[in-house]
Amino acid sequence: MGVRKHNTAEQLKEAKKSQYFAKLNNCPTSPRKMRLVAGLIRGVNVEQALNILKHSSKEASNRMYKLLLSAIANWQVKNEGVRIEESNLYIKEVAVDSARMLKRIQPAPQGRAHRIRKRSNHVTIVLDSRTEVNNSTEEN
């Protein structure tokens, strides 16, 4: 490995130490259905997002719920001794990307065949804490 690649890899590794995220790979739900659920919780506080996912009727919300719990657990590992309520965690980013596609054949009339594409996706949740900024105005 070259020096430039090595340095870049080290910088990425250091940056990931301060990020709190969880990934779900090859989830057997179509990306379109998962993006609907991701849109519900993007930018929302963690406690509120857990309630939204728990009471959602979508099948993809169960997987997203577990993934969010995993991201919270990852945050707790990196921040021992800090309470979640005090840190004001929110969902900074939710990315849903398409993954492998299983291709199947469905018999059709008159000897034909239709291709069925069983889609899957990758989901990444990134958490961050909101820092409260004092809105003090300076007088001239």
KAFENRA-V136418 format. One record per backbone hydrogen bond with DSSP energy under -1.0 kcal/mol. NH is the residue of the N-H (numbers start at 1). CO is the residue of the C=O. Records with the same first field share a line. If there is no record, write none. Layout:
NH = CO, CO
This chain:
6 = 2
7 = 3
8 = 4
9 = 5
10 = 6
11 = 7
12 = 8
13 = 9
14 = 10
15 = 11
16 = 12
22 = 125
24 = 123
27 = 121
29 = 27
34 = 30
35 = 31
36 = 32
37 = 33
38 = 34
39 = 35
42 = 38
43 = 91
44 = 41
46 = 89
49 = 45
50 = 46
51 = 47
52 = 48
53 = 49
54 = 50
55 = 51
64 = 60
65 = 61
66 = 62
67 = 63
68 = 64
69 = 65
70 = 66
71 = 67
72 = 68
73 = 69
74 = 70
75 = 71
76 = 72
77 = 73
78 = 74
79 = 75
82 = 79
87 = 83
90 = 128
91 = 44
92 = 126
93 = 126
95 = 124
97 = 122
99 = 120
102 = 118
104 = 116
106 = 114
108 = 112
112 = 109
114 = 106
116 = 104
118 = 102
121 = 27
122 = 97
123 = 24
124 = 95
125 = 22
126 = 93
127 = 20
128 = 90
130 = 88
136 = 134
